[in-house]
């Protein structure tokens, strides 16, 4: 099946208002898309208005991706078969990377609709670029378990894998648990293991530092409730 419509993966700035981090092509794409799947409706509307202040939001169609049940794949199929261009937006960064969107993209491929990834910021890749750790072999492991003692075991397992494969391990946490996770990492890992912390990437308050665990132990660090990426290399 050959179609003329497309599914556009539309990045949103990691930090609101930093539209300068986006490809200029996104502004043009937004003018030819009227149907959107979004992670957060308010964020999507604000972003669209920031890109095109005269855009009439009421003329657009949105389906919010449910945090528990996922996207409405039946609606996606209907929109695709009707020949609509569709945009997919996460709450921040690139859709489909540590964010909803993969099931929607899989549906597009199944039907035979062209998928177009647009250029924009991704905190995982930017953190890796700035870490000084191994960028040739790396693994994004997502969120770690929350409860003890599982979280401690998970950190130790990640460190062992990093040592065995010489592979950078990348993970994230819900911001209000940043400091607890940081404490666990410091407690569980070898002093020679390198830990990179990247916070508020692409914002005026960006913080990116890489040190050994032994070096981190010498300073008091409070991460607070800000988006943070952790990278570890044993």
Secondary structure, DSSP 8 states (H G I E B T S, - for coil): ---S-EEEE--B-SSTT-GGGS-THHHHHHTT--EEEES-HHHHHHHHHHH-TT--GGGSEEEE-BTTTB--HHHHHHHHHTT--EEEE-SSB-TTSSSS-HHHHHHHHHHT-EEEE-----HHHHHHHHH-S-SSSEEEEEE---STTHHHHHHHHHHHHHHHHT-EEEEE--GGGHHHHHHHHHHHS-TT-EEEEEESTTSTT-EEEEEEHHHHTTS-----SS-EEEEEE-
